[in-house]
Amino acid sequence: MNLGRPKAVPYTDHPQGVTGIDKRPADGPVRVAAPGPKGVGASGLAGDTVCDTRHHGGDDQAVYAMAREDLDDWERELSRPLANGAFGENLTTSGLDVSGALIGERWRIGPEVVLEVTCARIPCRTFQGHLDEERWVRRFTERGAPGAYLRVIEPGEIRAGDPVEIVHRPGHDVTVALLFRAATTERTLLPRVLAAGRALHPEALADAQKYVARYGG
């Protein structure tokens, strides 16, 4: 579990020039709950900061998860260490295919918390500035392993080392990675995304519906 505090930086378009992307491992248990609608609610983790609620946070992006295995792959490519939280993720998982998760898939973390996968992380200027890597947005997009945003179904406390159990897998094939490709490099995949229905982040659902209305599916 990783939490961020507001930090002034030169690479964000936030009106006050601050970001909470620099997340560090939490010292103890963290309360997880739905934060409220986007634009009002921020992070689903108590003590975590989402500065730009225009584009981040809210009930459908309450928690961001990234696989440790993907961070390890990037460590080798970038020839630099990447600590847990380095990509701004709240949860750094082990042994879980985060980008291969299905939209609407539910995870039980520890004895209390249940989260539901909603969408992929889309890289932005702040992410590029934080990593300080040349062509980072393009490279991250080309890799196609973006990690997942999740909404809170059942609130509670989580702790580092809590097991993650997949308790529900929907009957479609729309993965986080497929949704990411549809939203970025392969827009013709958007009609397939609709199979995930209301489990999708509302903005992703609206994007797919708009595409189908214009181009058919």
C-alpha positions as CSV (number, residue, x, y, z in Angstrom):
1,M,0.0,0.0,0.0
2,N,1.3,3.4,-1.0
3,L,0.2,6.9,-0.1
4,G,1.0,10.3,-1.5
5,R,1.2,13.8,-0.1
6,P,0.9,17.0,-2.0
7,K,4.1,18.1,-3.7
8,A,4.9,21.2,-5.7
9,V,6.4,20.3,-9.1
10,P,7.0,22.0,-12.5
11,Y,5.5,19.3,-14.6
12,T,1.8,19.3,-13.8
13,D,-1.0,21.3,-15.2
14,H,-2.8,21.4,-11.8
15,P,-3.8,25.1,-11.2
16,Q,-1.7,25.2,-8.0
17,G,1.2,23.2,-9.5
18,V,0.9,20.3,-7.0
19,T,0.6,16.5,-7.4
20,G,0.2,13.5,-5.2
21,I,1.8,11.0,-7.7
22,D,4.9,10.5,-5.5
23,K,3.5,7.7,-3.4
24,R,5.4,5.9,-0.6
25,P,4.7,2.7,1.3
26,A,2.3,3.1,4.2
27,D,3.5,2.4,7.7
28,G,0.5,0.5,8.9
29,P,-3.1,-0.4,8.1
30,V,-5.1,1.9,5.8
31,R,-8.8,2.5,5.7
32,V,-10.3,2.0,2.2
33,A,-13.7,3.5,1.3
34,A,-15.5,5.0,-1.7
35,P,-14.4,8.7,-1.8
36,G,-17.4,10.2,-3.6
37,P,-18.1,11.1,-7.3
38,K,-15.3,12.3,-9.6
39,G,-14.6,16.0,-9.2
40,V,-15.6,15.9,-5.6
41,G,-14.1,12.7,-4.2
42,A,-10.4,12.0,-4.3
43,S,-8.5,8.8,-3.2
44,G,-10.2,5.8,-1.7
45,L,-7.3,5.3,0.7
46,A,-7.3,7.4,3.9
47,G,-4.1,9.5,4.1
48,D,-3.6,9.5,0.3
49,T,-3.8,12.7,-1.8
50,V,-5.3,13.2,-5.2
51,C,-4.6,16.8,-6.2
52,D,-6.2,17.1,-9.6
53,T,-9.8,15.7,-9.1
54,R,-10.7,17.0,-12.6
55,H,-9.0,13.9,-14.0
56,H,-8.2,11.6,-11.2
57,G,-9.9,10.0,-8.2
58,G,-13.6,9.6,-7.4
59,D,-15.6,6.4,-6.8
60,D,-14.7,4.8,-10.1
61,Q,-10.9,5.5,-9.8
62,A,-10.7,5.1,-6.0
63,V,-7.7,2.8,-6.0
64,Y,-4.9,2.3,-8.5
65,A,-3.1,-1.1,-8.7
66,M,0.1,-2.0,-10.4
67,A,1.8,-5.4,-10.6
68,R,5.3,-5.7,-9.0
69,E,6.2,-7.9,-11.9
70,D,5.6,-5.0,-14.4
71,L,7.7,-2.7,-12.2
72,D,10.5,-5.3,-12.3
73,D,10.3,-5.4,-16.1
74,W,10.6,-1.6,-16.3
75,E,13.5,-1.7,-13.8
76,R,15.4,-3.9,-16.3
77,E,14.5,-1.7,-19.3
78,L,15.3,1.6,-17.5
79,S,18.3,0.3,-15.6
80,R,17.2,2.0,-12.4
81,P,15.4,0.8,-9.3
82,L,11.6,1.4,-9.0
83,A,10.3,1.2,-5.5
84,N,6.7,0.2,-4.7
85,G,4.6,3.3,-5.5
86,A,7.0,4.5,-8.1
87,F,4.2,4.7,-10.8
88,G,1.8,6.4,-8.4
89,E,0.0,3.2,-7.6
90,N,-1.8,2.7,-4.3
91,L,-1.5,-1.1,-4.4
92,T,1.6,-2.9,-5.6
93,T,0.6,-6.5,-6.1
94,S,2.6,-9.7,-6.4
95,G,1.5,-12.8,-8.3
96,L,-1.5,-11.1,-9.9
97,D,-2.0,-10.2,-13.6
98,V,-3.3,-6.8,-13.0
99,S,-3.5,-5.6,-16.7
100,G,-5.0,-9.0,-17.6
101,A,-7.8,-8.6,-15.1
102,L,-11.4,-8.4,-16.5
103,I,-13.4,-5.2,-16.2
104,G,-15.9,-6.0,-13.4
105,E,-13.6,-8.5,-11.8
106,R,-13.7,-8.3,-8.0
107,W,-10.8,-8.7,-5.5
108,R,-11.1,-9.4,-1.8
109,I,-8.1,-8.0,0.0
110,G,-7.7,-9.2,3.5
111,P,-10.8,-10.0,5.5
112,E,-12.9,-6.9,4.8
113,V,-12.2,-5.0,1.5
114,V,-13.7,-5.9,-1.9
115,L,-12.7,-3.9,-4.9
116,E,-14.0,-4.0,-8.5
117,V,-11.9,-3.4,-11.6
118,T,-13.2,-0.4,-13.7
119,C,-10.6,0.8,-16.2
120,A,-7.0,1.2,-17.3
121,R,-4.6,4.0,-16.3
122,I,-4.0,6.4,-19.1
123,P,-0.5,8.0,-18.9
124,C,-0.3,11.8,-18.7
125,R,2.2,14.7,-18.6
126,T,2.4,14.5,-14.8
127,F,3.4,10.8,-15.0
128,Q,6.0,11.5,-17.6
129,G,7.5,14.4,-15.5
130,H,7.5,12.2,-12.4
131,L,9.4,9.4,-14.1
132,D,11.7,11.9,-16.0
133,E,12.1,9.4,-18.9
134,E,12.3,10.5,-22.5
135,R,9.2,9.7,-24.5
136,W,7.7,8.1,-21.4
137,V,4.0,8.4,-22.4
138,R,4.6,6.7,-25.7
139,R,6.8,4.0,-24.2
140,F,4.3,3.2,-21.5
141,T,1.5,3.1,-24.0
142,E,3.4,0.8,-26.4
143,R,4.0,-1.6,-23.5
144,G,0.3,-2.0,-22.9
145,A,0.5,-3.0,-19.3
146,P,-1.1,0.0,-17.6
147,G,-2.3,-1.3,-14.3
148,A,-5.9,-1.1,-13.1
149,Y,-8.2,1.4,-11.4
150,L,-10.8,-0.1,-9.0
151,R,-13.9,1.1,-7.2
152,V,-14.7,0.1,-3.6
153,I,-17.5,-2.4,-3.2
154,E,-17.0,-3.2,0.5
155,P,-14.9,-0.8,2.6
156,G,-12.6,-1.7,5.4
157,E,-8.9,-1.8,6.4
158,I,-6.1,-3.3,4.4
159,R,-2.5,-4.1,5.4
160,A,0.7,-4.7,3.5
161,G,0.9,-8.4,2.9
162,D,-2.8,-9.0,2.9
163,P,-3.8,-11.8,0.4
164,V,-5.7,-10.8,-2.8
165,E,-8.4,-13.3,-3.8
166,I,-10.3,-13.0,-7.0
167,V,-13.9,-13.6,-5.9
168,H,-15.8,-12.8,-9.1
169,R,-14.9,-13.0,-12.8
170,P,-17.5,-11.7,-15.3
171,G,-18.5,-13.7,-18.4
172,H,-16.9,-11.5,-21.0
173,D,-13.3,-11.1,-22.3
174,V,-12.8,-7.3,-21.8
175,T,-9.5,-7.1,-19.9
176,V,-7.8,-3.9,-18.6
177,A,-5.2,-4.3,-21.4
178,L,-7.8,-4.6,-24.1
179,L,-9.6,-1.5,-22.8
180,F,-6.3,0.4,-22.7
181,R,-5.6,-0.5,-26.4
182,A,-9.1,0.5,-27.3
183,A,-8.8,3.9,-25.6
184,T,-5.3,4.6,-27.0
185,T,-3.8,2.9,-30.1
186,E,-6.6,0.6,-31.4
187,R,-9.9,2.5,-31.4
188,T,-11.6,-0.1,-33.6
189,L,-11.7,-2.3,-30.5
190,L,-14.1,0.0,-28.7
191,P,-17.3,-1.9,-29.8
192,R,-15.9,-5.0,-28.0
193,V,-15.5,-3.0,-24.8
194,L,-19.3,-2.6,-24.5
195,A,-19.5,-6.3,-23.4
196,A,-18.3,-5.1,-20.0
197,G,-21.4,-3.0,-19.6
198,R,-22.0,-0.9,-16.5
199,A,-18.9,-2.4,-14.8
200,L,-16.9,0.0,-17.0
201,H,-15.8,3.4,-15.7
202,P,-18.7,5.7,-16.9
203,E,-16.3,7.7,-19.1
204,A,-15.0,4.6,-20.8
205,L,-18.5,3.4,-21.4
206,A,-19.5,6.7,-22.8
207,D,-16.4,6.7,-25.1
208,A,-17.3,3.3,-26.5
209,Q,-21.0,4.2,-27.0
210,K,-20.0,7.4,-28.8
211,Y,-17.7,5.5,-31.1
212,V,-20.4,2.9,-31.9
213,A,-23.0,5.6,-32.5
214,R,-20.7,7.2,-35.0
215,Y,-19.0,4.3,-36.7
216,G,-21.1,1.3,-35.9
217,G,-19.9,-1.9,-34.2
